[in-house]
Amino acid sequence: MLDPAASPRIEVTVHNGTDVVRHVKSVRLSGAVLALTFFSYDTTVPFEVPGRQSVTRAFALDVSQLGGQATGLLPTTLEVLDANRDVIGSARAVGDVRGSMWSVYGLFGLAMAVLTVLAWTGVLLALARRRLPAGRWGRAARFLPAGVGSGLVAVIALSVLRVVVPSPGVGVGLVLGTAGVVFALGCLTRHPDADDLPPEPAGGSPDLPPADPEATQRIPRPLPGRVA
């Protein structure tokens, strides 16, 4: 658990599988969702790891600013860096961040929720006013932004509520799945001018007017002629 009101104690064990001494300069703790990093902390912890040996170091991490950066369950990565800031080892874990709903991560979720509501409002109004494209794929494409936004909101909400960890596989799968369902719903919407098409007649060609039964009665009969 990462509580901004406390200084969590981090213990790192580094194993050197080579014959060369590795020089560790710092340790980095970061949290990211859908390839977006929401917090990152570097702590200087210099030590050496001899070849074919393991070294364990423990240190207190100052996360007092974490409350304004994230909240909820986030995929967390712990990286060990050398003097050139190159990563020489890493480990993944789940961070339970006890931050504020008004943090950067929380505000990002609220912004996505507002944009998603606007997207749904726009496409549903266009559907009600029959202003969607006539083509089936064009109508589905108009629904797609609302589907993607719904997936992103679901990922962030489940993370903030501490229900599901938004790992890369879960996050991408949920966004793509939601977008696919909404895209299919867009394909199933009716043609915007379907109700305005004239009904097809029961028989005969639709381009020809119906026969008038009285017209045959008004045909003039030929006068009798004289036969020579």
Residue, then its C-alpha position, 0 to 999 in steps of 0.5 A: m500500500l502506498d499512503p502519502a501520509a506515511s513513508p513506505r519502506i521498500e526492500v530491493t534484492v538485486h541478483n547479478g548473473t554476470d561475472v562483472v561488478r554492477h554499480v547501482k545508483s538509484v531505484r525508481l518506483s513508477g505507476a502507469v495505466l494504458a502507457l500513461t505514467f501517473f507517478s514516478y519516484d527516484t531514490t538514490v541508493p548507491f551500492e555494488v553487486p558483485g558477480r554471481q551474488s545477490v545484495t539486498r537494500a532497504f530504504a524509506l520512500d517519500v511519497s508525500q506528493l502521491g496524493g495529488q498524482a493518483t489513487g486506486l489500484l495501479p500497475t507499479t514498476l520497480e526499476v534499478l538504475d546504474a550511474n548512466r540512468d540505464v535500467i539493469g533490473s526491474a520488477r512489477a507489482v500492484g500498487d494500492v495508492r491511497g490518494s485523492m479523487w482530485s488527483v491527476y489520475g482521478l481528474f483524467g477519469l472525470a474528463m474522460a467521463v465528460l467527453t464520453v457523455l458528450a460523444w453519446t449525446g451527439v451520436l444519439l441526437a444525430l440518430a434521433r434527427r436522422r442525420l447519421p450517414a446513409g452507409r452502415w459502416g459510416r453510422a458505425a464509425r460515428f458510434l466508435p468514439a463513444g465506445v472507446g470513451s466508455g471503455l476508458v471510463a470503465v478501466i479508470a472507474l474499476s481501478v479507482l474503486r479497487v475492483v480490477v487492476p488496469s494491467p496492459g492486457v486487461g485495459v486494452g482488452l476492455v477498451l477494445g471489447t467495449a468499442g467493438v460492441v458499440f461499433a456493432l450497435g452502430c451497424l445495426t441502426r436503421h437507415p436514416d431515410a428508411d421511414d421516408l421511402p414510398p411503399e412498394p405496390a402489391g403488383g405491377s411495375p412501381d413506375l407505372p400508374p395504376a390502371d383506370p377502369e373507367a378509361t376503357q369505357r371512354i374509348p371512342r368506337p369507330l363509325p361504321g363505314r361504307v363498303a364499296 
